[in-house]
Amino acid sequence: MINSGWDNRFLEMAELVASWSKDPSTKVGAVIVDEDRRVLSLGYNGFPLGLSDDKRLDNREIKYKMIVHAECNALLFCSEPPVGATIYTYPFMPCPKCAGMIIQTGITRVVSYKSNNERWSEEFALSRNMFKEAGIELLEYEI
């Protein structure tokens, strides 16, 4: 159960943003907000600007090499440096590569849903450890 009205609102926003992804199997959304709860950026997973995404989305081997993660897109298009900000991710927490970028930008809080996806359980465990070691607050809500 989500214990904050703001966390709930921004996780719902991340879910909406995820729906904009054209990926047929995994739709991911991210919302970055500052300490005053102003939205700094949104992002969803997709191919880089200008690249056709028609048939390649059906080929996982190609797709995983080309796709830009939602968290990365949100960081790249951030309106100002997100130092002290919170990132909300849907439907699960960031992968280790995105976790590293989040840590580097100065974001201090990550909010997501707890994933039961076995395929990525090792990656999520590594992300959790990275956030803990870096002193980043991580909240994972049950769906």
Backbone bond lengths (Angstrom), bond angles and torsions (degrees), N, CA, C in turn:
res aa  C-N    CA-C-N  psi(-1)  N-CA   C-N-CA  omega(-1)  CA-C   N-CA-C  phi
1 M - - - 1.457 - - 1.532 109.43 -
2 I 1.313 115.36 134.71 1.458 120.75 -179.19 1.522 108.76 -80.96
3 N 1.338 115.10 126.97 1.463 119.11 -174.50 1.521 113.79 -96.61
4 S 1.300 118.36 7.98 1.462 121.45 -179.81 1.522 109.45 -135.14
5 G 1.321 115.80 130.26 1.454 119.68 176.60 1.515 112.44 -61.18
6 W 1.342 116.17 -37.12 1.464 119.68 179.35 1.519 111.20 -68.87
7 D 1.335 117.55 -42.54 1.468 119.47 176.92 1.521 109.78 -58.38
8 N 1.311 117.25 -43.18 1.454 121.46 179.67 1.527 110.94 -61.33
9 R 1.322 117.06 -46.26 1.468 120.73 -179.61 1.527 111.75 -60.47
10 F 1.328 115.94 -46.16 1.464 118.29 -175.98 1.527 112.58 -75.13
11 L 1.333 118.33 -29.12 1.466 119.64 172.58 1.529 110.11 -68.05
12 E 1.321 117.25 -37.85 1.466 120.18 175.25 1.525 110.67 -63.98
13 M 1.338 116.82 -38.37 1.459 120.50 177.22 1.529 110.20 -64.60
14 A 1.338 117.27 -42.13 1.468 120.86 177.81 1.529 110.47 -62.15
15 E 1.328 116.99 -36.73 1.470 120.44 177.09 1.527 110.42 -64.80
16 L 1.329 117.27 -42.69 1.462 120.91 177.25 1.527 110.53 -61.77
17 V 1.319 117.10 -46.62 1.465 121.37 179.78 1.531 110.18 -61.22
18 A 1.328 117.71 -38.49 1.469 121.32 178.08 1.526 111.17 -59.06
19 S 1.319 117.03 -33.62 1.470 120.38 -177.90 1.526 112.13 -66.33
20 W 1.326 118.10 -15.64 1.460 121.55 178.53 1.527 112.43 -77.09
21 S 1.329 117.60 -16.01 1.467 121.31 -179.87 1.524 109.91 -66.53
22 K 1.334 115.81 142.43 1.460 120.88 176.67 1.522 112.15 -89.13
23 D 1.321 117.57 -3.92 1.465 121.36 -179.77 1.529 108.78 -61.60
24 P 1.339 117.54 122.13 1.466 119.36 -176.77 1.529 114.37 -72.82
25 S 1.329 118.29 -17.51 1.469 119.07 -174.78 1.523 114.24 -110.86
26 T 1.318 118.40 -34.48 1.467 120.76 -176.58 1.520 109.61 -136.96
27 K 1.310 115.66 112.99 1.465 121.32 178.67 1.522 107.87 -108.30
28 V 1.336 115.87 118.86 1.463 121.52 -175.96 1.527 108.82 -122.61
29 G 1.328 115.36 139.50 1.458 120.71 177.86 1.514 111.07 -130.12
30 A 1.325 116.23 152.51 1.465 121.84 178.35 1.526 109.16 -140.50
31 V 1.320 115.25 141.98 1.463 122.40 177.30 1.524 107.17 -132.37
32 I 1.329 116.76 128.79 1.466 121.66 177.20 1.523 107.93 -109.61
33 V 1.330 116.06 127.97 1.466 120.90 179.04 1.525 109.46 -127.74
34 D 1.331 115.40 147.91 1.458 119.13 179.10 1.528 110.78 -84.03
35 E 1.318 115.75 -176.75 1.465 120.56 -175.89 1.525 113.10 -65.54
36 D 1.345 116.72 -19.52 1.464 121.32 177.18 1.530 112.08 -95.54
37 R 1.326 116.27 12.36 1.462 124.47 178.03 1.537 112.87 65.85
38 R 1.337 115.98 29.31 1.459 120.51 173.25 1.521 108.10 -91.56
39 V 1.312 116.62 135.15 1.461 120.91 179.72 1.525 109.15 -72.06
40 L 1.327 115.05 123.23 1.464 121.29 177.68 1.521 111.65 -94.43
41 S 1.345 116.40 -32.44 1.455 119.37 -175.95 1.521 110.68 -166.97
42 L 1.328 114.31 158.27 1.461 123.49 174.78 1.520 107.60 -129.91
43 G 1.318 116.91 153.91 1.459 119.80 175.32 1.509 111.10 -157.61
44 Y 1.317 115.37 149.99 1.466 121.39 173.47 1.516 107.78 -137.02
45 N 1.338 115.91 162.37 1.453 119.14 -177.34 1.534 110.36 -77.38
46 G 1.331 114.65 136.15 1.457 120.24 179.48 1.519 110.86 -176.04
47 F 1.318 114.87 174.41 1.455 120.02 178.93 1.532 110.24 -74.07
48 P 1.336 116.94 157.64 1.465 120.08 177.39 1.535 111.34 -57.95
49 L 1.325 115.49 153.82 1.462 121.42 179.79 1.525 111.08 -52.15
50 G 1.323 115.80 136.00 1.452 121.35 176.16 1.517 115.51 87.07
51 L 1.334 118.05 -9.46 1.462 120.08 179.50 1.523 110.12 -94.13
52 S 1.320 115.36 135.61 1.460 120.79 178.28 1.525 109.75 -68.58
53 D 1.307 116.05 138.31 1.463 119.51 -178.13 1.527 112.66 -119.08
54 D 1.316 116.83 16.38 1.455 119.73 -174.07 1.527 114.29 -59.98
55 K 1.298 119.38 -82.54 1.469 122.76 -175.27 1.525 113.15 -78.92
56 R 1.314 117.29 -25.42 1.464 120.16 -175.24 1.524 112.90 -65.30
57 L 1.318 117.85 -24.40 1.463 120.12 179.36 1.527 111.97 -65.69
58 D 1.326 116.64 -23.29 1.464 120.41 -179.70 1.522 112.91 -83.67
59 N 1.324 117.70 -11.89 1.462 121.99 -179.15 1.530 108.48 -106.00
60 R 1.339 116.60 102.00 1.470 120.45 -175.13 1.525 113.06 -59.09
61 E 1.315 117.05 -38.86 1.465 119.92 -177.58 1.530 110.77 -60.31
62 I 1.317 116.42 -44.16 1.465 120.74 178.51 1.526 110.13 -73.98
63 K 1.326 116.22 -45.11 1.468 121.27 -176.31 1.522 111.57 -56.74
64 Y 1.324 118.04 -47.65 1.466 120.81 -176.62 1.522 112.56 -64.93
65 K 1.325 117.19 -26.61 1.463 120.28 178.42 1.532 111.86 -79.02
66 M 1.327 117.05 -24.57 1.463 120.54 -172.49 1.526 114.81 -105.63
67 I 1.302 117.30 -25.78 1.469 120.49 -170.10 1.528 111.84 -70.00
68 V 1.312 115.60 143.17 1.464 122.11 174.30 1.527 106.19 -99.49
69 H 1.320 116.66 124.70 1.461 121.09 -177.31 1.525 111.29 -67.57
70 A 1.313 115.72 153.85 1.467 122.38 -179.01 1.525 111.70 -56.45
71 E 1.337 116.40 -43.89 1.461 120.65 -178.31 1.523 110.82 -62.72
72 C 1.321 116.19 -41.99 1.466 121.34 179.26 1.528 110.34 -64.48
73 N 1.334 116.91 -45.05 1.463 119.89 177.57 1.522 111.22 -59.63
74 A 1.323 116.95 -43.66 1.467 120.00 179.06 1.528 110.77 -61.80
75 L 1.324 117.27 -41.43 1.468 120.63 179.26 1.525 111.42 -66.74
76 L 1.331 116.95 -40.96 1.463 120.77 -178.49 1.522 112.65 -65.59
77 F 1.320 117.08 -33.40 1.460 120.82 -176.22 1.528 113.06 -102.49
78 C 1.314 116.47 16.57 1.462 121.63 -179.20 1.532 109.96 -63.51
79 S 1.319 116.47 134.47 1.462 121.16 -176.40 1.529 113.22 -72.23
80 E 1.316 116.86 -20.90 1.469 121.95 176.91 1.524 107.88 -155.19
81 P 1.322 118.14 162.59 1.469 119.01 179.59 1.534 110.33 -56.18
82 P 1.340 117.33 131.17 1.465 120.75 -174.38 1.530 114.76 -86.19
83 V 1.318 117.35 31.85 1.469 120.77 -179.56 1.528 109.07 -60.97
84 G 1.333 116.20 125.99 1.458 121.67 -179.72 1.517 114.36 80.36
85 A 1.321 117.50 4.85 1.463 121.94 -176.19 1.530 111.90 -84.24
86 T 1.325 114.43 174.39 1.463 123.36 174.83 1.518 108.06 -116.99
87 I 1.336 116.63 139.26 1.459 120.81 171.98 1.524 108.11 -113.68
88 Y 1.322 115.18 131.51 1.465 123.28 176.80 1.518 106.96 -107.19
89 T 1.337 116.70 130.09 1.458 120.05 -179.40 1.524 110.37 -126.25
90 Y 1.323 115.11 143.39 1.462 122.26 179.09 1.517 107.77 -135.83
91 P 1.309 121.44 137.53 1.461 128.86 7.69 1.523 113.92 -95.39
92 F 1.338 117.48 1.92 1.464 119.67 -178.58 1.516 109.90 -151.02
93 M 1.316 115.27 176.91 1.462 121.14 -176.89 1.534 111.72 -70.92
94 P 1.326 117.36 163.89 1.463 121.66 -179.65 1.534 113.14 -66.55
95 C 1.338 114.73 151.29 1.463 121.32 173.72 1.535 108.52 -72.11
96 P 1.332 118.60 169.38 1.472 120.39 -179.36 1.535 114.43 -59.17
97 K 1.333 118.29 -37.64 1.472 119.11 179.42 1.526 110.75 -65.33
98 C 1.324 116.49 -43.49 1.466 119.57 177.42 1.520 110.30 -68.46
99 A 1.331 117.39 -36.45 1.469 120.80 177.23 1.528 109.84 -58.38
100 G 1.323 116.99 -42.91 1.462 120.76 178.38 1.517 111.95 -61.20
101 M 1.339 116.87 -42.24 1.466 120.03 178.49 1.524 111.08 -66.82
102 I 1.322 116.57 -39.27 1.468 120.92 178.54 1.524 109.85 -61.35
103 I 1.314 116.51 -45.73 1.468 121.19 179.27 1.530 110.10 -60.98
104 Q 1.328 116.92 -45.39 1.469 121.37 -177.09 1.525 113.02 -62.67
105 T 1.338 117.56 -30.38 1.466 119.97 -176.07 1.519 113.38 -82.16
106 G 1.326 117.72 -10.51 1.459 119.91 178.77 1.513 115.07 94.28
107 I 1.328 117.35 7.30 1.466 120.24 173.82 1.521 107.43 -62.48
108 T 1.321 116.57 137.91 1.469 119.93 -174.53 1.524 114.04 -112.70
109 R 1.340 116.86 -2.85 1.466 119.06 -176.90 1.519 109.11 -148.02
110 V 1.336 115.84 134.81 1.462 122.79 178.11 1.522 107.39 -124.43
111 V 1.336 116.16 130.09 1.460 121.48 179.96 1.521 108.25 -126.86
112 S 1.329 116.29 128.61 1.460 120.90 179.88 1.521 109.27 -154.64
113 Y 1.320 114.56 -177.61 1.455 120.50 172.66 1.517 108.61 -95.51
114 K 1.310 116.34 149.73 1.459 121.73 176.60 1.526 108.07 -74.15
115 S 1.311 116.74 130.85 1.461 121.28 -178.20 1.519 111.16 -97.85
116 N 1.313 114.95 141.05 1.462 121.43 173.55 1.523 110.61 -105.88
117 N 1.323 116.96 13.99 1.455 121.95 -177.44 1.528 109.60 -75.49
118 E 1.312 116.33 109.00 1.468 122.10 -177.95 1.525 112.48 -63.57
119 R 1.329 116.73 -31.44 1.463 120.25 -176.36 1.525 111.77 -59.01
120 W 1.339 117.20 -33.45 1.460 120.76 -176.11 1.521 112.98 -113.15
121 S 1.315 118.00 14.89 1.473 120.43 -174.64 1.532 112.43 -61.23
122 E 1.326 118.22 -38.83 1.470 120.35 178.91 1.525 111.14 -66.58
123 E 1.329 116.49 -40.25 1.467 119.87 178.61 1.520 110.86 -64.77
124 F 1.331 116.72 -43.40 1.467 119.52 179.82 1.521 111.03 -65.15
125 A 1.327 117.32 -36.78 1.472 120.45 177.04 1.529 110.16 -62.41
126 L 1.327 117.01 -41.06 1.464 120.80 177.66 1.533 110.66 -64.63
127 S 1.321 117.18 -42.86 1.471 120.31 177.68 1.520 110.79 -60.38
128 R 1.331 116.71 -44.07 1.472 120.23 178.18 1.525 110.57 -57.15
129 N 1.330 115.97 -45.72 1.468 120.36 -179.96 1.527 111.61 -64.18
130 M 1.324 116.84 -39.70 1.464 120.42 178.57 1.528 110.54 -62.22
131 F 1.326 116.73 -46.64 1.465 120.10 179.83 1.524 110.92 -62.73
132 K 1.320 116.47 -42.51 1.469 120.29 -179.76 1.527 110.74 -61.57
133 E 1.331 115.82 -47.99 1.463 120.20 -178.55 1.530 111.72 -63.28
134 A 1.329 116.75 -33.66 1.465 121.22 -178.90 1.531 112.63 -84.28
135 G 1.325 117.15 -4.37 1.461 120.10 179.79 1.519 114.13 77.67
136 I 1.324 116.43 23.51 1.462 121.96 178.50 1.525 108.69 -87.54
137 E 1.318 116.72 130.37 1.467 120.50 176.16 1.525 108.70 -72.37
138 L 1.321 116.94 128.17 1.457 122.37 179.29 1.519 108.96 -121.52
139 L 1.322 115.84 122.94 1.459 121.63 174.59 1.516 108.24 -115.40
140 E 1.315 116.32 123.16 1.464 121.32 176.21 1.521 107.94 -119.02
141 Y 1.303 115.53 114.48 1.460 120.83 -179.90 1.520 110.41 -91.11
142 E 1.316 115.39 148.20 1.465 121.26 173.14 1.525 107.90 -74.31
143 I 1.307 115.63 140.80 1.475 119.43 178.27 1.512 109.13 -76.20
